[in-house]
Structures are given as structure tokens and as C-alpha cells.
Amino acid sequence: MNPLANPEPEDSTAAEDRRLRALLRDHAPDYIADAGFTAGVLGRLPASRQVRNRRRLWLLGGAVVLGAAAAAALAGPGLVEQVSIAGCWLRDCWQRPVPYIGDMASLGSLVVGLAAAALGWQSYAREG
């Protein structure tokens, strides 16, 4: 026996709820004048995550493009030679049975450095 049970039939409460919803919906004002308070609060809110992520992506992409353009402009013809040397080094690494430990350490430190830069960028973006 449950003393909290509603003694009224379920249909009467559902009908009352519908009647109250209709009454409130019909007589509710569309806008309550607040002297610009709502607009001021919304104007001070930070940008959404999508906007921040889109800005970060554009900033990072622009930095990569500008960096590549600056490297190509400053290196000139020497860049082609350096790229061909790097290509030969990569080809030699793939042809070796086991890459040298120094090469693996260099690549590993590059990956760790990039990961540290990404984590730093992420924490900077969260604070800003």
C-alpha cells in the first residue's frame, strides 16, 4: 500500500496538464523587455568551440603555408638539392634491414617535440 499514490485517475491529471500548457502558451508574452540585458550577456560570452576550433585550424594551416613559402623563398635552388638528399636518405633507411639507433632516436625526438608543441598549443588555446 503506497500512501503517496495519486487517488485521481490518470486521465484527469493528463487533461489538467494539457489545459495548463495551453493556457500558459496562449497567454505567455513573446519577449520580456530587459533593457538590453540579454543582448549584453550574449555579447560577452566566449566564442563557441566550433568557432575556436575553426580559427585554430585556419591559423595552423596559414602558418604551415607561410612557413613553407618562406623556406622555399629563402632556400631557392638549394631546396631542391636538400629535398633530393632527404629522399635518398629515406630510401636508404627503407632499404636497410634495421635502421640505426641514431636515426630512430632522431625521429623519436622529432615526434616527441611535435607532441609537446601540440599539447602546449592545446593548453594555450584553453586558457585564451
N, CA, C and O atoms as a MOPAC input file, in Angstrom:
PM7 MOZYME 1SCF
protein

 N      0.83500 1    -1.16100 1     0.00000 1
 C      0.00000 1     0.00000 1     0.00000 1
 C      0.89100 1     1.23900 1     0.00000 1
 O      1.71800 1     1.40700 1     0.89600 1
 N      0.73300 1     2.07900 1    -0.96500 1
 C      1.56500 1     3.25400 1    -1.13000 1
 C      0.75900 1     4.50600 1    -0.78400 1
 O     -0.18500 1     4.83700 1    -1.50200 1
 N      1.11000 1     5.21800 1     0.30800 1
 C      0.33300 1     6.39800 1     0.69000 1
 C      0.55000 1     7.57700 1    -0.24900 1
 O     -0.25800 1     8.50600 1    -0.24800 1
 N      1.62300 1     7.57400 1    -1.05800 1
 C      1.90700 1     8.68300 1    -1.96300 1
 C      1.21900 1     8.54500 1    -3.30200 1
 O      1.30700 1     9.44300 1    -4.14000 1
 N      0.55200 1     7.46500 1    -3.51000 1
 C     -0.10800 1     7.25000 1    -4.79900 1
 C     -1.20300 1     8.28400 1    -5.01000 1
 O     -1.88400 1     8.67600 1    -4.06300 1
 N     -1.37000 1     8.72100 1    -6.23400 1
 C     -2.36900 1     9.72300 1    -6.59000 1
 C     -3.73000 1     9.04000 1    -6.67900 1
 O     -3.90500 1     8.12400 1    -7.48200 1
 N     -4.70300 1     9.47300 1    -5.86300 1
 C     -6.01100 1     8.81700 1    -5.89000 1
 C     -6.82200 1     9.20000 1    -7.11900 1
 O     -7.79300 1     8.51500 1    -7.44200 1
 N     -6.45000 1    10.28500 1    -7.82400 1
 C     -7.20200 1    10.70200 1    -9.00400 1
 C     -6.83300 1     9.81000 1   -10.18300 1
 O     -5.71000 1     9.31200 1   -10.26700 1
 N     -7.75600 1     9.61600 1   -11.06500 1
 C     -7.42200 1     8.82800 1   -12.24600 1
 C     -6.38700 1     9.56400 1   -13.11600 1
 O     -6.30200 1    10.79200 1   -13.09600 1
 N     -5.62000 1     8.80100 1   -13.86300 1
 C     -4.52500 1     9.33800 1   -14.70100 1
 C     -5.05300 1    10.28200 1   -15.77000 1
 O     -4.37000 1    11.24500 1   -16.12000 1
 N     -6.23100 1    10.04200 1   -16.29300 1
 C     -6.77300 1    10.86300 1   -17.36800 1
 C     -7.03100 1    12.28900 1   -16.91600 1
 O     -6.83800 1    13.22100 1   -17.69700 1
 N     -7.45800 1    12.48300 1   -15.68800 1
 C     -7.76600 1    13.83800 1   -15.22500 1
 C     -6.48800 1    14.66200 1   -15.05600 1
 O     -6.49200 1    15.86000 1   -15.33800 1
 N     -5.39400 1    14.04000 1   -14.60100 1
 C     -4.14600 1    14.79100 1   -14.45000 1
 C     -3.55100 1    15.13200 1   -15.81500 1
 O     -3.01500 1    16.22400 1   -16.00000 1
 N     -3.64100 1    14.21200 1   -16.76600 1
 C     -3.12600 1    14.48500 1   -18.10400 1
 C     -3.92700 1    15.59400 1   -18.76900 1
 O     -3.36100 1    16.45100 1   -19.44800 1
 N     -5.24700 1    15.58000 1   -18.57500 1
 C     -6.08600 1    16.63000 1   -19.14600 1
 C     -5.77100 1    17.97300 1   -18.49800 1
 O     -5.73000 1    18.99800 1   -19.17800 1
 N     -5.55000 1    17.96900 1   -17.19400 1
 C     -5.20900 1    19.21400 1   -16.48500 1
 C     -3.86000 1    19.74900 1   -16.97000 1
 O     -3.70500 1    20.95500 1   -17.16400 1
 N     -2.88200 1    18.85700 1   -17.16600 1
 C     -1.57900 1    19.27900 1   -17.68500 1
 C     -1.70300 1    19.90300 1   -19.07100 1
 O     -1.09300 1    20.93700 1   -19.34200 1
 N     -2.47900 1    19.29100 1   -19.93700 1
 C     -2.68200 1    19.84800 1   -21.28500 1
 C     -3.35800 1    21.21000 1   -21.20900 1
 O     -2.98800 1    22.13100 1   -21.93800 1
 N     -4.35300 1    21.34100 1   -20.32400 1
 C     -5.05700 1    22.61100 1   -20.18200 1
 C     -4.11300 1    23.70300 1   -19.67400 1
 O     -4.15900 1    24.83100 1   -20.16600 1
 N     -3.25800 1    23.38500 1   -18.69500 1
 C     -2.30500 1    24.36200 1   -18.17500 1
 C     -1.27000 1    24.76600 1   -19.22400 1
 O     -0.93700 1    25.94400 1   -19.35200 1
 N     -0.76400 1    23.78800 1   -19.97300 1
 C      0.19900 1    24.10300 1   -21.04000 1
 C     -0.41100 1    25.02900 1   -22.07200 1
 O      0.22600 1    25.99500 1   -22.49000 1
 N     -1.63600 1    24.74700 1   -22.48800 1
 C     -2.31000 1    25.58700 1   -23.48300 1
 C     -2.55000 1    26.98200 1   -22.92100 1
 O     -2.37500 1    27.97400 1   -23.62900 1
 N     -2.94600 1    27.06600 1   -21.66700 1
 C     -3.20000 1    28.36400 1   -21.04100 1
 C     -1.91700 1    29.19000 1   -20.97500 1
 O     -1.91900 1    30.37400 1   -21.31200 1
 N     -0.83200 1    28.56900 1   -20.54200 1
 C      0.44300 1    29.28800 1   -20.45500 1
 C      0.98300 1    29.65600 1   -21.83000 1
 O      1.53900 1    30.74000 1   -22.00500 1
 N      0.82900 1    28.78000 1   -22.79200 1
 C      1.32200 1    29.04600 1   -24.14000 1
 C      0.54700 1    30.19200 1   -24.78800 1
 O      1.14200 1    31.02800 1   -25.46900 1
 N     -0.75300 1    30.24200 1   -24.58800 1
 C     -1.57500 1    31.28000 1   -25.21000 1
 C     -1.36700 1    32.64900 1   -24.57900 1
 O     -1.45100 1    33.66100 1   -25.27500 1
 N     -1.09900 1    32.70500 1   -23.28700 1
 C     -1.00800 1    33.98900 1   -22.59500 1
 C      0.42800 1    34.41100 1   -22.29700 1
 O      0.63900 1    35.44500 1   -21.66400 1
 N      1.40700 1    33.64600 1   -22.73300 1
 C      2.80500 1    33.99900 1   -22.46400 1
 C      3.24800 1    35.08600 1   -23.43900 1
 O      2.92700 1    35.01400 1   -24.62600 1
 N      3.98000 1    36.09100 1   -22.95900 1
 C      4.47100 1    37.13700 1   -23.86700 1
 C      5.59500 1    36.58200 1   -24.73400 1
 O      6.31800 1    35.67500 1   -24.32200 1
 N      5.73700 1    37.13200 1   -25.93800 1
 C      6.80000 1    36.68000 1   -26.83800 1
 C      8.17000 1    37.14000 1   -26.35000 1
 O      9.15300 1    36.41000 1   -26.47200 1
 N      8.23400 1    38.34600 1   -25.80100 1
 C      9.51300 1    38.89300 1   -25.35700 1
 C      9.26800 1    39.72500 1   -24.10600 1
 O      8.29200 1    40.47200 1   -24.02500 1
 N     10.14300 1    39.59300 1   -23.15400 1
 C     10.07200 1    40.38900 1   -21.93100 1
 C     11.16800 1    41.44000 1   -22.02400 1
 O     12.34300 1    41.09800 1   -22.15800 1
 N     10.80100 1    42.70700 1   -21.95600 1
 C     11.77000 1    43.79900 1   -22.06900 1
 C     12.73100 1    43.75500 1   -20.87800 1
 O     12.30900 1    43.71400 1   -19.72200 1
 N     14.03300 1    43.76400 1   -21.18500 1
 C     15.03700 1    43.70700 1   -20.12800 1
 C     16.10100 1    44.78200 1   -20.30100 1
 O     17.19100 1    44.66700 1   -19.74100 1
 N     15.80200 1    45.81900 1   -21.06500 1
 C     16.69500 1    46.96400 1   -21.27100 1
 C     18.05600 1    46.53300 1   -21.81400 1
 O     19.07600 1    47.10800 1   -21.43500 1
 N     18.09000 1    45.54600 1   -22.68100 1
 C     19.33400 1    45.11300 1   -23.32900 1
 C     20.19100 1    44.18400 1   -22.49600 1
 O     21.32600 1    43.90600 1   -22.88300 1
 N     19.70100 1    43.69100 1   -21.37000 1
 C     20.49600 1    42.81300 1   -20.51300 1
 C     20.86200 1    41.51100 1   -21.23600 1
 O     22.01700 1    41.08800 1   -21.20800 1
 N     19.88500 1    40.88400 1   -21.87500 1
 C     20.13100 1    39.60900 1   -22.57100 1
 C     21.14600 1    39.78900 1   -23.68800 1
 O     22.05700 1    38.97400 1   -23.83300 1
 N     21.00200 1    40.83800 1   -24.47200 1
 C     21.94700 1    41.08900 1   -25.56800 1
 C     23.34400 1    41.33800 1   -25.02600 1
 O     24.32500 1    40.89300 1   -25.62200 1
 N     23.45000 1    42.04800 1   -23.89500 1
 C     24.76100 1    42.29500 1   -23.29700 1
 C     25.42300 1    41.01900 1   -22.81500 1
 O     26.62200 1    40.82600 1   -23.01700 1
 N     24.65400 1    40.15000 1   -22.18000 1
 C     25.20700 1    38.88300 1   -21.69000 1
 C     25.64600 1    38.01100 1   -22.86500 1
 O     26.73700 1    37.44100 1   -22.84000 1
 N     24.81300 1    37.90500 1   -23.88000 1
 C     25.17000 1    37.08500 1   -25.03800 1
 C     26.38000 1    37.65000 1   -25.77700 1
 O     27.17000 1    36.89300 1   -26.34100 1
 N     26.53000 1    38.96600 1   -25.77800 1
 C     27.68200 1    39.57200 1   -26.43200 1
 C     28.98200 1    39.32200 1   -25.69600 1
 O     30.05000 1    39.35300 1   -26.30700 1
 N     28.91300 1    39.07600 1   -24.39500 1
 C     30.12200 1    38.83700 1   -23.61400 1
 C     30.51000 1    37.36300 1   -23.52200 1
 O     31.58000 1    37.04400 1   -23.00400 1
 N     29.67700 1    36.47600 1   -24.00600 1
 C     30.00100 1    35.05200 1   -23.95100 1
 C     31.17400 1    34.74700 1   -24.87700 1
 O     31.30200 1    35.37700 1   -25.92600 1
 N     32.03500 1    33.78900 1   -24.51000 1
 C     33.13900 1    33.43000 1   -25.40100 1
 C     32.62000 1    32.72200 1   -26.64700 1
 O     31.49400 1    32.22700 1   -26.67800 1
 N     33.45900 1    32.68600 1   -27.66300 1
 C     33.08800 1    32.02900 1   -28.91400 1
 C     32.86800 1    30.54100 1   -28.66300 1
 O     33.45300 1    29.96200 1   -27.74800 1
 N     32.02900 1    29.93700 1   -29.47500 1
 C     31.74400 1    28.51500 1   -29.30800 1
 C     32.97800 1    27.68700 1   -29.65400 1
 O     33.91600 1    28.19100 1   -30.27200 1
 N     32.97600 1    26.43000 1   -29.25900 1
 C     34.12000 1    25.54900 1   -29.53500 1
 C     34.32800 1    25.37100 1   -31.02200 1
 O     35.46700 1    25.30200 1   -31.48300 1
 N     33.25300 1    25.29400 1   -31.77500 1
 C     33.40400 1    25.13200 1   -33.22400 1
 C     34.12700 1    26.32200 1   -33.81700 1
 O     35.01000 1    26.15900 1   -34.66000 1
 N     33.76300 1    27.51200 1   -33.38800 1
 C     34.41200 1    28.71400 1   -33.91900 1
 C     35.88100 1    28.72800 1   -33.52100 1
 O     36.74100 1    29.03600 1   -34.34600 1
 N     36.18500 1    28.39700 1   -32.25700 1
 C     37.58600 1    28.36300 1   -31.81700 1
 C     38.37400 1    27.30900 1   -32.57500 1
 O     39.50800 1    27.56100 1   -32.98200 1
 N     37.79000 1    26.12800 1   -32.77000 1
 C     38.49600 1    25.07600 1   -33.49700 1
 C     38.73000 1    25.47600 1   -34.95000 1
 O     39.79100 1    25.20400 1   -35.51100 1
 N     37.73300 1    26.12400 1   -35.56000 1
 C     37.88700 1    26.57300 1   -36.93600 1
 C     38.97700 1    27.63400 1   -37.04000 1
 O     39.78000 1    27.61300 1   -37.97200 1
 N     39.00500 1    28.56800 1   -36.07800 1
 C     40.06100 1    29.59000 1   -36.07100 1
 C     41.43200 1    28.95700 1   -35.90600 1
 O     42.38300 1    29.33400 1   -36.59100 1
 N     41.53400 1    27.99400 1   -34.99700 1
 C     42.81200 1    27.31500 1   -34.76700 1
 C     43.27100 1    26.59300 1   -36.02100 1
 O     44.44900 1    26.64300 1   -36.37300 1
 N     42.35000 1    25.92400 1   -36.69400 1
 C     42.69300 1    25.20400 1   -37.91800 1
 C     43.18300 1    26.16200 1   -38.99600 1
 O     44.18800 1    25.89400 1   -39.65600 1
 N     42.47800 1    27.27900 1   -39.17800 1
 C     42.91000 1    28.25900 1   -40.17900 1
 C     44.26500 1    28.86600 1   -39.80800 1
 O     45.11100 1    29.06900 1   -40.67900 1
 N     44.47100 1    29.15200 1   -38.53500 1
 C     45.73900 1    29.72500 1   -38.09500 1
 C     46.88600 1    28.74900 1   -38.31500 1
 O     47.94500 1    29.13300 1   -38.81100 1
 N     46.68200 1    27.50500 1   -37.95200 1
 C     47.71500 1    26.49800 1   -38.12600 1
 C     47.99500 1    26.24200 1   -39.60600 1
 O     49.15200 1    26.13800 1   -40.01300 1
 N     46.93300 1    26.14200 1   -40.41000 1
 C     47.12200 1    25.93900 1   -41.84800 1
 C     47.83800 1    27.10800 1   -42.49900 1
 O     48.71300 1    26.91400 1   -43.34300 1
 N     47.47000 1    28.32400 1   -42.10800 1
 C     48.14700 1    29.50600 1   -42.64700 1
 C     49.60900 1    29.55300 1   -42.24600 1
 O     50.46500 1    29.92600 1   -43.04800 1
 N     49.90300 1    29.17300 1   -41.00100 1
 C     51.29000 1    29.15700 1   -40.54400 1
 C     52.11600 1    28.13100 1   -41.32200 1
 O     53.27000 1    28.39000 1   -41.66500 1
 N     51.52900 1    26.97800 1   -41.59700 1
 C     52.24400 1    25.95700 1   -42.37000 1
 C     52.51400 1    26.45000 1   -43.78800 1
 O     53.61900 1    26.29000 1   -44.30700 1
 N     51.50700 1    27.04600 1   -44.40800 1
 C     51.68500 1    27.54300 1   -45.77700 1
 C     52.71700 1    28.66700 1   -45.80500 1
 O     53.59400 1    28.67600 1   -46.66800 1
 N     52.62200 1    29.61600 1   -44.86900 1
 C     53.59900 1    30.70800 1   -44.82700 1
 C     55.00600 1    30.19400 1   -44.53200 1
 O     55.97700 1    30.67500 1   -45.11600 1
 N     55.11900 1    29.23800 1   -43.64400 1
 C     56.43000 1    28.66400 1   -43.33800 1
 C     57.03900 1    27.95900 1   -44.53600 1
 O     58.23200 1    28.09500 1   -44.80900 1
 N     56.21300 1    27.20300 1   -45.25200 1
 C     56.71500 1    26.51100 1   -46.44100 1
 C     57.11500 1    27.51600 1   -47.52100 1
 O     58.13200 1    27.34000 1   -48.19200 1
 N     56.30800 1    28.57500 1   -47.68800 1
 C     56.63300 1    29.59100 1   -48.69100 1
 C     57.91500 1    30.33000 1   -48.31200 1
 O     58.74900 1    30.60100 1   -49.17500 1
 N     58.07800 1    30.65600 1   -47.03100 1
 C     59.29700 1    31.34200 1   -46.59500 1
 C     60.51800 1    30.44500 1   -46.76700 1
 O     61.57600 1    30.91200 1   -47.18700 1
 N     60.37800 1    29.16700 1   -46.44600 1
 C     61.50400 1    28.24200 1   -46.62000 1
 C     61.87400 1    28.11200 1   -48.08900 1
 O     63.05600 1    28.09000 1   -48.43300 1
 N     60.88000 1    28.02600 1   -48.94800 1
 C     61.16400 1    27.90300 1   -50.38600 1
 C     61.79100 1    29.19000 1   -50.91700 1
 O     62.70700 1    29.13200 1   -51.73800 1
 N     61.31800 1    30.34100 1   -50.46700 1
 C     61.86600 1    31.60900 1   -50.95800 1
 C     63.28900 1    31.82700 1   -50.46300 1
 O     64.13900 1    32.31600 1   -51.20700 1
 N     63.54900 1    31.47000 1   -49.21800 1
 C     64.88500 1    31.68800 1   -48.67400 1
 C     65.89100 1    30.64100 1   -49.14200 1
 O     67.07600 1    30.94300 1   -49.27800 1
 N     65.44100 1    29.43100 1   -49.38600 1
 C     66.35400 1    28.36700 1   -49.78200 1
 C     66.66700 1    28.41700 1   -51.26900 1
 O     67.78700 1    28.11400 1   -51.68000 1
 N     65.69200 1    28.79600 1   -52.07000 1
 C     65.91000 1    28.89400 1   -53.51300 1
 C     66.27700 1    27.55700 1   -54.12200 1
 O     65.67000 1    26.53800 1   -53.79300 1
 N     67.27300 1    27.54600 1   -55.01600 1
 C     67.65400 1    26.29200 1   -55.68400 1
 C     68.23300 1    25.25700 1   -54.72900 1
 O     68.18700 1    24.06000 1   -55.01000 1
 N     68.77800 1    25.70700 1   -53.60300 1
 C     69.33800 1    24.75100 1   -52.65700 1
 C     68.29100 1    23.84300 1   -52.05200 1
 O     68.60700 1    22.75300 1   -51.57500 1
 N     67.03300 1    24.29200 1   -52.06900 1
 C     65.95600 1    23.48500 1   -51.51000 1
 C     65.77200 1    22.18600 1   -52.29400 1
 O     65.55300 1    21.12600 1   -51.70800 1
 N     65.86000 1    22.27500 1   -53.60300 1
 C     65.69200 1    21.08100 1   -54.43300 1
 C     66.78400 1    20.06400 1   -54.11500 1
 O     66.52900 1    18.86100 1   -54.04100 1
 N     68.00200 1    20.56700 1   -53.92800 1
 C     69.10800 1    19.67300 1   -53.59200 1
 C     68.89800 1    19.03400 1   -52.22600 1
 O     69.14500 1    17.84200 1   -52.04400 1
 N     68.43900 1    19.84000 1   -51.26400 1
 C     68.20400 1    19.29800 1   -49.92700 1
 C     67.08800 1    18.25800 1   -49.92900 1
 O     67.17900 1    17.24100 1   -49.24200 1
 N     66.04100 1    18.51400 1   -50.69900 1
 C     64.93800 1    17.55800 1   -50.77000 1
 C     65.41300 1    16.25700 1   -51.39800 1
 O     65.02600 1    15.17500 1   -50.95700 1
 N     66.24800 1    16.35800 1   -52.42300 1
 C     66.73700 1    15.13100 1   -53.05800 1
 C     67.65300 1    14.37000 1   -52.10500 1
 O     67.65400 1    13.13900 1   -52.10000 1
 N     68.43800 1    15.09600 1   -51.29200 1
 C     69.28800 1    14.42400 1   -50.30400 1
 C     68.41700 1    13.71900 1   -49.26800 1
 O     68.69600 1    12.58200 1   -48.89000 1
 N     67.36600 1    14.39100 1   -48.81100 1
 C     66.46400 1    13.77700 1   -47.83700 1
 C     65.77000 1    12.55700 1   -48.43500 1
 O     65.57800 1    11.55100 1   -47.75100 1
 N     65.39400 1    12.64400 1   -49.71400 1
 C     64.77300 1    11.49500 1   -50.38200 1
 C     65.71500 1    10.30900 1   -50.46000 1
 O     65.31000 1     9.16800 1   -50.23800 1
 N     66.97500 1    10.58300 1   -50.77800 1
 C     67.96600 1     9.49800 1   -50.81900 1
 C     68.16800 1     8.89300 1   -49.43500 1
 O     68.30200 1     7.67700 1   -49.30100 1
 N     68.19000 1     9.75100 1   -48.39000 1
 C     68.36700 1     9.24200 1   -47.03800 1
 C     67.19500 1     8.35600 1   -46.64100 1
 O     67.38900 1     7.29900 1   -46.04100 1
 N     65.96800 1     8.78500 1   -46.97600 1
 C     64.79500 1     7.96500 1   -46.66700 1
 C     64.82100 1     6.64500 1   -47.42700 1
 O     64.48700 1     5.59800 1   -46.87200 1
 N     65.21400 1     6.69500 1   -48.68800 1
 C     65.28900 1     5.46200 1   -49.47000 1
 C     66.31400 1     4.51200 1   -48.86600 1
 O     66.07400 1     3.30800 1   -48.77700 1
 N     67.47600 1     5.06000 1   -48.44400 1
 C     68.49800 1     4.22100 1   -47.80400 1
 C     67.99300 1     3.63500 1   -46.49400 1
 O     68.29100 1     2.48600 1   -46.16900 1
 N     67.21700 1     4.43200 1   -45.72800 1
 C     66.67400 1     3.91300 1   -44.46500 1
 C     65.71000 1     2.75600 1   -44.70800 1
 O     65.71000 1     1.78000 1   -43.95900 1
 N     64.88700 1     2.86100 1   -45.75600 1
 C     63.93700 1     1.79700 1   -46.03900 1
 C     64.63000 1     0.54300 1   -46.55800 1
 O     64.10500 1    -0.55900 1   -46.39900 1
 N     65.79700 1     0.69100 1   -47.17600 1
 C     66.48900 1    -0.47100 1   -47.72600 1
 C     67.32900 1    -1.19000 1   -46.68400 1
 O     67.68800 1    -2.34900 1   -46.89000 1
 N     67.65400 1    -0.54700 1   -45.57800 1
 C     68.42500 1    -1.20400 1   -44.52500 1
 C     67.56600 1    -2.24300 1   -43.82900 1
 O     66.35600 1    -2.06400 1   -43.69200 1
 N     68.19800 1    -3.34300 1   -43.38400 1
 C     67.40800 1    -4.33900 1   -42.65900 1
 C     66.90000 1    -3.80200 1   -41.31800 1
 O     65.74000 1    -4.02700 1   -40.97400 1
 N     67.73600 1    -3.10200 1   -40.55900 1
 C     67.33700 1    -2.50000 1   -39.29400 1
 C     67.92300 1    -1.08500 1   -39.26900 1
 O     69.13700 1    -0.91400 1   -39.37400 1
 N     67.06000 1    -0.07300 1   -39.13100 1
 C     67.59500 1     1.29700 1   -39.10300 1
 C     68.51200 1     1.50600 1   -37.90400 1
 O     68.36000 1     0.85300 1   -36.87200 1
 N     69.44600 1     2.40600 1   -38.04700 1
 C     70.37900 1     2.70400 1   -36.96200 1
 C     69.64200 1     3.33200 1   -35.78300 1
 O     68.60700 1     3.98200 1   -35.93500 1
 N     70.20900 1     3.11400 1   -34.61700 1
 C     69.56800 1     3.63600 1   -33.40400 1
 C     69.57600 1     5.16100 1   -33.39400 1
 O     68.64900 1     5.78200 1   -32.87400 1
 N     70.61100 1     5.76300 1   -33.96100 1
 C     70.67700 1     7.22500 1   -34.01600 1
 C     69.55500 1     7.80100 1   -34.86000 1
 O     68.96200 1     8.82000 1   -34.50400 1
 N     69.26500 1     7.15500 1   -35.97100 1
 C     68.16900 1     7.60200 1   -36.81900 1
 C     66.83400 1     7.47600 1   -36.09100 1
 O     65.98800 1     8.36700 1   -36.16700 1
 N     66.65500 1     6.37300 1   -35.39200 1
 C     65.41400 1     6.17300 1   -34.66500 1
 C     65.28600 1     7.18300 1   -33.52200 1
 O     64.19000 1     7.66800 1   -33.24300 1
 N     66.40000 1     7.50000 1   -32.86400 1
 C     66.35300 1     8.48800 1   -31.78200 1
 C     66.01100 1     9.86900 1   -32.33600 1
 O     65.26500 1    10.62500 1   -31.71400 1
 N     66.55500 1    10.19200 1   -33.49900 1
 C     66.25400 1    11.49900 1   -34.10500 1
 C     64.77600 1    11.58500 1   -34.46900 1
 O     64.11600 1    12.58400 1   -34.18500 1
 N     64.26700 1    10.54200 1   -35.09400 1
 C     62.85700 1    10.55000 1   -35.45000 1
 C     61.96700 1    10.56000 1   -34.20600 1
 O     60.93400 1    11.22800 1   -34.17900 1
 N     62.37600 1     9.81400 1   -33.18100 1
 C     61.60300 1     9.79100 1   -31.94100 1
 C     61.58800 1    11.14800 1   -31.25800 1
 O     60.55300 1    11.57900 1   -30.74900 1
 N     62.73500 1    11.82300 1   -31.24600 1
 C     62.76300 1    13.15100 1   -30.61900 1
 C     61.93600 1    14.14700 1   -31.42100 1
 O     61.34200 1    15.06200 1   -30.85000 1
 N     61.89200 1    13.98000 1   -32.73000 1
 C     61.04400 1    14.84200 1   -33.55000 1
 C     59.56900 1    14.63200 1   -33.20100 1
 O     58.81900 1    15.59700 1   -33.05800 1
 N     59.16000 1    13.38200 1   -33.06700 1
 C     57.76700 1    13.07100 1   -32.72900 1
 C     57.42700 1    13.60800 1   -31.33700 1
 O     56.35500 1    14.17900 1   -31.13800 1
 N     58.34300 1    13.42600 1   -30.36900 1
 C     58.09900 1    13.92600 1   -29.01900 1
 C     58.01500 1    15.45500 1   -29.02300 1
 O     57.16800 1    16.02900 1   -28.33900 1
 N     58.87600 1    16.10700 1   -29.77900 1
 C     58.83500 1    17.56700 1   -29.87400 1
 C     57.53700 1    18.06100 1   -30.47700 1
 O     56.96100 1    19.03700 1   -29.99800 1
 N     57.06800 1    17.39500 1   -31.53000 1
 C     55.79900 1    17.78300 1   -32.14000 1
 C     54.63300 1    17.55200 1   -31.18200 1
 O     53.71100 1    18.36600 1   -31.11900 1
 N     54.66700 1    16.45600 1   -30.44200 1
 C     53.60500 1    16.18600 1   -29.46900 1
 C     53.61900 1    17.23200 1   -28.35800 1
 O     52.56200 1    17.68500 1   -27.92000 1
 N     54.81300 1    17.62000 1   -27.90000 1
 C     54.90000 1    18.64800 1   -26.86100 1
 C     54.38000 1    19.98300 1   -27.37500 1
 O     53.69700 1    20.70600 1   -26.64900 1
 N     54.69800 1    20.31400 1   -28.62000 1
 C     54.19700 1    21.56200 1   -29.20600 1
 C     52.67900 1    21.52600 1   -29.32700 1
 O     52.01500 1    22.53000 1   -29.06900 1
 N     52.12100 1    20.38000 1   -29.71600 1
 C     50.66800 1    20.26000 1   -29.83900 1
 C     49.98600 1    20.39200 1   -28.47700 1
 O     48.95200 1    21.04900 1   -28.36400 1
 N     50.55500 1    19.77500 1   -27.45100 1
 C     49.97500 1    19.89300 1   -26.11100 1
 C     50.08400 1    21.32400 1   -25.58800 1
 O     49.16600 1    21.81800 1   -24.93300 1
 N     51.19300 1    21.98400 1   -25.87200 1
 C     51.33500 1    23.38000 1   -25.47900 1
 C     50.32300 1    24.25900 1   -26.17800 1
 O     49.73700 1    25.15100 1   -25.56500 1
 N     50.11700 1    24.01100 1   -27.45300 1
 C     49.12700 1    24.78700 1   -28.21000 1
 C     47.73000 1    24.55900 1   -27.64800 1
 O     46.93700 1    25.49400 1   -27.53400 1
 N     47.43300 1    23.30800 1   -27.29600 1
 C     46.11000 1    22.98700 1   -26.76700 1
 C     45.87900 1    23.68700 1   -25.42800 1
 O     44.80000 1    24.23400 1   -25.19900 1
 N     46.86700 1    23.67700 1   -24.55000 1
 C     46.66900 1    24.33600 1   -23.25000 1
 C     46.61000 1    25.84400 1   -23.41700 1
 O     45.87700 1    26.50800 1   -22.68400 1
 N     47.35600 1    26.40100 1   -24.35600 1
 C     47.29700 1    27.83900 1   -24.62400 1
 C     45.92700 1    28.22200 1   -25.14800 1
 O     45.38400 1    29.26200 1   -24.77500 1
 N     45.36800 1    27.38900 1   -26.01000 1
 C     44.05200 1    27.67700 1   -26.58400 1
 C     42.95600 1    27.58400 1   -25.51900 1
 O     41.97300 1    28.32300 1   -25.58300 1
 N     43.11100 1    26.69800 1   -24.55600 1
 C     42.10900 1    26.57600 1   -23.49300 1
 C     42.12900 1    27.79700 1   -22.57300 1
 O     41.08100 1    28.24300 1   -22.10400 1
 N     43.31000 1    28.32800 1   -22.32000 1
 C     43.42600 1    29.49600 1   -21.43600 1
 C     42.93200 1    30.76200 1   -22.12600 1
 O     42.36100 1    31.64200 1   -21.48200 1
 N     43.15100 1    30.85400 1   -23.42800 1
 C     42.80800 1    32.07200 1   -24.16800 1
 C     41.44300 1    32.10200 1   -24.59800 1
 O     41.01700 1    33.06800 1   -25.23200 1

